[in-house]
């Protein structure tokens, strides 16, 4: 293999895994590699995971608050009619 061919191959492998330095020709290949070889090690992944968990807690709190509100409405309607 000539130096010119080697240089072209390096240029075609433009996407580099920041964790293990493995090189890929396509960004989608790098993404697949990172999700399989390094699950949970990406800052972006961990940030998204934290945001998802926070939103789920917020939804649960909202559901609980709405339940309490509806119960208090039912009680006040019952007292007003009773």
Phi, psi and omega per residue, in radians:
X1 nan 2.349 -3.115
X2 -1.420 2.857 3.111
X3 -1.102 -0.613 3.128
X4 -1.116 -0.756 3.114
X5 -1.125 -0.756 -3.137
X6 -1.067 -0.725 3.122
X7 -1.124 -0.726 3.110
X8 -1.122 -0.666 3.112
X9 -1.122 -0.739 3.112
X10 -1.074 -0.702 3.125
X11 -1.166 -0.604 -3.126
X12 -1.307 -0.302 3.087
X13 -1.745 1.143 -2.973
X14 -1.440 -0.253 -3.073
X15 -1.779 2.115 -3.023
X16 -2.060 2.324 3.054
X17 -1.255 2.159 -3.117
X18 -1.259 -0.259 -3.104
X19 -1.552 -0.848 -3.064
X20 -2.036 0.003 3.105
X21 1.195 0.178 3.092
X22 -1.196 2.492 -3.052
X23 -1.863 2.557 -3.110
X24 -2.386 2.657 -3.122
X25 -1.411 -0.519 -3.067
X26 -2.190 2.541 3.130
X27 -1.099 -0.585 -3.141
X28 -1.167 -0.587 3.089
X29 -1.173 -0.712 3.087
X30 -1.100 -0.759 3.132
X31 -1.071 -0.753 3.092
X32 -1.101 -0.745 3.116
X33 -1.050 -0.827 -3.092
X34 -1.105 -0.686 -3.109
X35 -1.229 -0.514 -3.133
X36 -1.599 -0.755 -3.047
X37 -1.479 -0.468 -3.069
X38 -2.347 0.958 -3.094
X39 -1.109 2.358 3.075
X40 1.332 0.146 -3.101
X41 -1.786 -0.099 -3.101
X42 -1.527 2.392 3.085
X43 -1.073 -0.734 -3.134
X44 -1.107 -0.757 3.128
X45 -1.061 -0.829 -3.111
X46 -1.124 -0.635 3.091
X47 -1.128 -0.824 3.137
X48 -1.071 -0.693 3.130
X49 -1.097 -0.761 3.130
X50 -1.120 -0.730 3.113
X51 -1.086 -0.767 3.120
X52 -1.056 -0.756 -3.128
X53 -1.134 -0.734 3.124
X54 -1.099 -0.761 3.137
X55 -1.138 -0.645 3.108
X56 -1.136 -0.718 3.088
X57 -1.105 -0.718 3.105
X58 -1.097 -0.723 3.106
X59 -1.120 -0.726 3.132
X60 -1.121 -0.744 3.096
X61 -1.084 -0.735 3.116
X62 -1.097 -0.775 3.120
X63 -1.063 -0.756 -3.127
X64 -1.123 -0.773 3.136
X65 -1.084 -0.743 3.123
X66 -1.119 -0.687 3.093
X67 -1.061 -0.805 3.133
X68 -1.100 -0.718 3.125
X69 -1.091 -0.804 3.133
X70 -1.120 -0.692 3.105
X71 -1.105 -0.722 -3.140
X72 -1.184 -0.604 3.064
X73 -1.121 -0.758 -3.139
X74 -1.100 -0.716 3.137
X75 -1.148 -0.758 -3.121
X76 -1.183 -0.605 3.074
X77 -1.168 -0.684 3.126
X78 -1.149 -0.665 3.114
X79 -1.239 -0.617 -3.126
X80 -1.234 -0.600 -3.141
X81 -1.472 -0.361 -2.985
X82 -1.473 nan nan
